[in-house]
């Protein structure tokens, strides 16, 4: 099973949000900032779900 590192998940989500934000930057600057926050939140969510699954297996 693939071990999900929380730091990699957060960084990956941030880069996904940043990449999507560059496409939305032509519409409005706040869409750019919002997509960064959305990617960061998504990365935090994935990272926390991965760590909970690992803790359940260890018990």
N, C-alpha and C positions, 0 to 999 in steps of 0.2 A: 504494500500500500504506500502511496506517495505521502510523504510527510509535508504538511503545509506549514511553512515558516511564516509567522505573523508579519514580520518585517517585509518579506517579499510580497505578501498579499497586499499590504498597504501601499507599498511603492508601485506595484503593478496597477492597482486601482487608480492611483494618482496619475500615472502616465497615460492610462486609458482616458481619464477625464481631461487631461491636458491635450491629448491628440484630438478628441472630439471637440474640445473648446476652440481649437484653431479653426475648425470649419464653421463654428458658430460665431466667431469673432467678427465676421463681416456683417452679421445682423445687429448685434449689440454687445457692448463690453461686459455687461452683467451676465449674459449667457455664458461667456467664457469663464467667469469666476464661479458661476453656479455649476458648470460642468466639472470644474476642478473639485469643488466640494462634494459633488455627487460621486465622483470617482474615489475620493478619499473615504467617504462613508461606505461605499461598496467594498473597498479594500478592508476596512475595519470589520465590516460584517462577515466577510469571507474568512478573515483571519480569526475572528472569535469562534466561528462555527468549526473551523478546523482544529482549534485548540480544545474545544469541548469534546470532539470526537476522540482525540488522542487521550484525554483524561479518562474518558469512559472505558477505553481499551485497557489502560494501565490498571484500573481497579479490579 
